[in-house]
């Protein structure tokens, strides 16, 4: 039986830790999260985590979720912030 290739959405966000920036990655459909010192590192790590999660689902006889990434849209919203608000990067 040939392996099937699936696409999963991964959200990557930078996080300041003192003077250092780390990158958090999250796969919402599978609930898998990880972090790394670079984007490449966190993407490699989250990919390993996703594969491990899928192997676990198969081993337990559970259904592997299929995410239809072609129908999804990621966007931003431009909003007005009240005057005097303290702003900071996440």
SVG drawing of the C-alpha trace seen along z (x, -y; Angstrom):
<svg xmlns="http://www.w3.org/2000/svg" viewBox="-13 -59 33 61">
<polyline fill="none" stroke="black" stroke-width="0.4" points="0.0,0.0 1.4,-3.4 1.7,-6.2 -0.6,-9.2 0.8,-12.7 -1.4,-15.2 -1.0,-18.9 -1.5,-20.5 -1.7,-24.1 1.1,-25.3 1.1,-28.7 4.6,-30.1 5.0,-33.1 8.1,-34.7 8.4,-35.2 10.8,-37.5 12.6,-35.8 14.8,-38.6 17.1,-39.6 16.6,-36.3 13.8,-35.5 12.4,-31.9 9.7,-30.6 6.6,-28.8 4.8,-26.5 1.3,-25.1 -0.7,-22.6 -4.3,-23.4 -6.0,-20.3 -3.7,-17.9 -3.0,-20.0 0.8,-19.6 3.0,-22.5 6.8,-23.0 9.4,-25.8 12.9,-26.4 15.6,-29.0 15.0,-29.5 12.1,-29.1 13.8,-26.3 14.5,-24.5 10.9,-24.9 9.5,-23.7 11.6,-20.6 10.7,-19.9 6.9,-20.4 7.0,-18.2 8.6,-15.4 5.8,-16.0 3.1,-15.8 4.5,-12.5 4.7,-11.1 1.1,-12.2 -0.1,-10.5 1.8,-7.3 0.2,-7.3 -3.3,-7.8 -2.8,-4.9 -1.3,-2.6 -4.4,-3.3 -6.8,-2.6 -8.1,-6.2 -9.1,-8.2 -6.4,-10.5 -7.9,-14.0 -7.7,-15.4 -7.4,-19.2 -8.6,-20.8 -6.0,-23.6 -7.2,-24.6 -10.5,-25.9 -8.9,-27.9 -8.0,-31.5 -5.6,-33.3 -6.0,-37.1 -5.5,-40.0 -7.9,-42.7 -6.9,-46.4 -8.5,-48.0 -8.3,-51.4 -6.7,-51.3 -8.0,-53.7 -5.8,-56.7 -3.4,-56.3 -3.2,-52.5 0.1,-50.9 1.3,-48.8 3.7,-45.9 4.8,-43.1 3.7,-39.6"/>
</svg>
